[in-house]
Amino acid sequence: MSTPERIHTYTGLVYDSARWNKLTLRAGDIIVCTPAKCGTTWTQMICALLVHQSAILPQPLTRLSRWLDRLAQPIEEVVAHFDAQCFRRVIKTHTPLDGIPFDARVSYVVCGRDPRDAFLSMMDHVGNLSDDALAEIICRLGVPGQSLPFPNDPNLLFPIWMTTPEMPWIEDGFPWGSVFYHMRSFWKFRELDNIFFVHYADLTDNLDAEMRRLSAFLEIPVDETKLPSLVAAARFDAMKAIGEEAAPGAHLGEWRDARSFFKMARRGQWRDALSPANQALYDKLSAERLDPGLKAWLEGGRRANISGSCTL
C-alpha cells in the first residue's frame, strides 16, 4: 500500500500547517487529527488519560496537548513545550493527512462526527469566542467592523460551507474547514496499522468499549483497577466541569465561557435546525463526494453498514 505524502500547506484564519516543520516527531507520539468540532478535545483527553493512567493529568489538557498549527502562540514556545515532555506526547491538529508529516513510528487518531452536527456545533463554538479571539480572526481577515462577515443564521451559512472552497484543491469548507476532505485524506489510508478511527457516536454510546479499543491500538495495557476512573474522567459532563483546564486555548482567554465549549454532545440536531433544502443539499453533495463506506461511518459510526462497506 502507498504511504501518505505531505503535498499541501494549509493556512487559515488561525492556523498554519507549516509550523509542523519545526517539530521533530518521536516514536510513540500520538497525533489527534480531527476536523473542528468532531470530538477533538474529547479524543485528546482520552489519549492523555490512557497515556498517564491517571484521572489527574500532569498539566491541564489545554496546556498538555496543544494545537501545533494554531497561530496564537509562537511556534518556538509550543515546540519547546513538547520537547520538554518526557512521556508519550499527544499533539492536536485539524489539518488533513496530506498537510502533516507522516511517520510510521507515530500513531494517528482520527475522530469522526456527522458533518451536519459538526457544522451546528461550530456555530455555537464561534458564538462563544471571546472578544479578543474574535478580534484576532477579524484582523486576519482584514475586514472592517467588529463582527465576522459571515451569516449568523445556520441555514444561510450552511450552503456556503458546503459549496465554497476553503483551499483551491478542496470543494467546500469555507470558512471553518472541510469535514469531507479531511476525512477522505485519512480514509484512503485506513488499512495502515498506525491510523485509527473513532467516532463521536460510538464514544457517546459506549465510552468504556471505545477506550479499550483505543488502548489496544496505542499498545497501552488495560489496568482494570484504573480504567473505571479514567472512563469517568473522560465523560462529557466531567470535562465540562473542568472547562478552564480542558477547553483548548482556555489558558489564552479564547472563550467567553470555557465550560460552554463542552455544550451538549448533541447528535441529530441537524434534523430540526437545517431546512429541507439544506438537508437535500447535504444528501446530494455527500453522495457525490464520499464513498458509501465513509459516508455511512461519518453519519453513524462503527455500527453503520452499507453492504458491508463500513468495517471499522
Residue pairs with C-beta under 8 A, 6 or more apart in sequence:
1 189
1 191
1 192
2 189
3 102
4 97
4 98
4 102
4 185
4 189
4 192
5 98
5 102
6 98
6 99
6 100
6 101
6 102
7 98
7 99
8 17
8 96
8 98
8 99
8 167
8 169
9 16
9 17
9 18
9 99
10 16
10 17
10 69
10 95
10 96
10 99
10 167
11 17
11 18
12 166
12 177
13 137
13 140
13 141
13 175
14 70
14 71
14 72
14 136
14 137
14 140
15 67
15 69
15 70
15 71
15 94
15 95
16 69
16 71
17 69
17 93
17 95
17 99
17 100
19 68
19 69
19 75
19 78
20 68
20 69
20 93
20 95
20 99
20 100
20 101
22 75
22 76
22 79
23 68
23 79
23 82
23 91
24 83
25 101
25 103
25 105
25 106
26 89
26 105
26 106
27 105
27 106
28 88
28 89
28 105
28 106
28 107
29 88
29 89
29 91
29 103
29 105
29 106
29 107
30 47
30 51
30 88
30 89
30 90
30 91
30 106
30 107
30 109
30 218
31 91
31 92
31 93
31 100
31 106
31 107
31 108
31 109
32 40
32 43
32 44
32 47
32 65
32 90
32 91
32 92
32 93
32 109
32 111
33 93
33 94
33 95
33 96
33 97
33 100
33 108
33 109
33 110
33 186
34 40
34 43
34 94
34 109
34 110
34 111
34 112
34 182
35 94
35 113
35 118
35 177
35 178
35 179
35 182
35 183
36 94
36 118
36 122
36 125
36 176
36 177
37 113
37 118
37 119
37 121
37 122
37 125
37 176
38 111
38 112
38 113
38 118
38 179
38 200
39 111
39 112
39 113
39 198
39 199
39 200
39 203
40 92
40 94
40 111
40 248
41 61
41 239
41 246
41 247
41 248
41 261
41 262
42 111
42 200
42 203
42 234
42 236
42 239
43 109
43 111
43 198
43 203
44 61
44 65
44 90
44 92
45 61
45 233
45 234
45 239
45 246
46 203
46 210
46 211
46 214
46 234
47 65
47 90
47 109
47 214
47 218
48 57
48 61
48 64
48 65
48 90
49 55
49 57
49 211
49 230
49 233
49 234
50 211
50 214
50 215
50 218
50 220
50 230
51 87
51 88
51 90
51 218
51 220
52 58
52 87
53 220
53 223
53 226
53 230
54 226
54 230
55 229
55 230
55 232
55 233
57 64
58 64
58 87
60 242
60 244
60 245
60 246
60 250
60 251
61 245
61 246
62 245
62 246
62 247
62 248
62 249
62 250
62 251
63 81
63 251
64 90
65 89
65 90
65 91
65 92
66 73
66 78
66 81
66 82
66 91
66 92
66 248
67 92
67 93
67 94
67 248
67 249
68 75
68 78
68 82
68 91
68 92
68 93
69 93
69 94
69 95
70 78
70 249
72 136
72 249
72 252
72 254
73 252
82 89
82 91
92 248
93 100
94 177
94 182
96 181
96 182
96 185
96 186
97 108
97 185
97 186
97 189
98 185
102 108
104 194
105 194
106 194
107 194
107 196
107 217
107 218
108 186
108 194
108 195
108 196
109 196
109 198
109 214
109 217
110 183
110 186
110 195
110 196
110 197
110 198
111 197
111 198
111 199
111 200
111 203
112 183
112 197
112 198
112 199
112 200
112 297
112 298
112 301
113 179
113 199
113 200
113 201
113 298
114 200
114 201
114 267
114 268
114 270
114 298
114 299
114 300
115 179
115 180
115 282
115 286
115 298
116 270
116 274
116 279
116 282
117 200
117 266
117 267
117 268
117 269
117 270
118 179
119 154
119 158
119 161
119 176
119 179
119 270
120 154
120 266
120 269
120 270
120 273
120 274
121 263
121 266
122 176
123 152
123 154
123 157
124 260
124 263
125 261
126 148
126 176
127 152
128 255
128 256
128 257
128 260
128 261
129 137
129 254
129 255
129 256
130 253
130 254
130 255
130 256
132 253
132 254
133 249
133 253
133 254
133 255
134 146
134 147
134 148
135 146
137 148
138 145
138 146
138 147
138 148
141 148
141 149
143 149
148 175
150 157
150 160
150 175
151 157
151 160
154 273
154 274
155 273
155 274
155 275
155 278
158 274
158 278
158 281
158 282
159 278
159 281
160 174
160 175
161 172
161 173
161 174
161 175
161 176
162 172
162 278
162 281
162 282
162 285
163 171
163 172
163 281
163 285
164 172
164 173
164 174
165 171
165 172
165 173
165 174
166 172
166 173
166 174
166 175
166 177
166 178
166 181
167 173
170 178
170 181
171 178
171 180
171 181
171 289
172 178
172 180
172 181
172 285
172 289
173 179
173 180
173 181
179 298
180 285
180 286
180 289
180 290
183 290
183 294
183 298
184 289
184 290
184 294
186 195
186 197
187 291
187 293
187 294
189 195
190 197
190 312
196 214
196 217
197 297
197 312
198 210
198 213
198 214
199 297
199 298
199 301
199 302
199 312
200 265
200 267
200 301
201 267
201 300
201 301
201 303
202 209
202 210
202 301
202 302
202 303
203 210
204 236
204 265
204 267
205 301
207 231
207 234
207 235
208 227
208 231
211 227
211 230
211 231
211 234
212 222
212 227
215 221
215 222
216 222
232 238
236 262
236 265
239 246
239 262
240 259
240 262
241 259
243 250
243 255
243 257
243 258
243 259
243 260
243 261
243 262
244 250
244 258
244 259
246 258
246 261
246 262
247 254
247 255
247 258
247 259
247 261
247 262
248 254
248 261
249 255
250 258
250 261
255 261
270 279
271 279
274 282
286 295
287 295
290 298
291 309
292 306
292 307
292 309
293 306
293 309
293 310
293 311
294 310
295 306
296 304
296 305
296 306
296 309
296 310
297 304
297 310
297 312
300 310
302 310
302 312
304 310
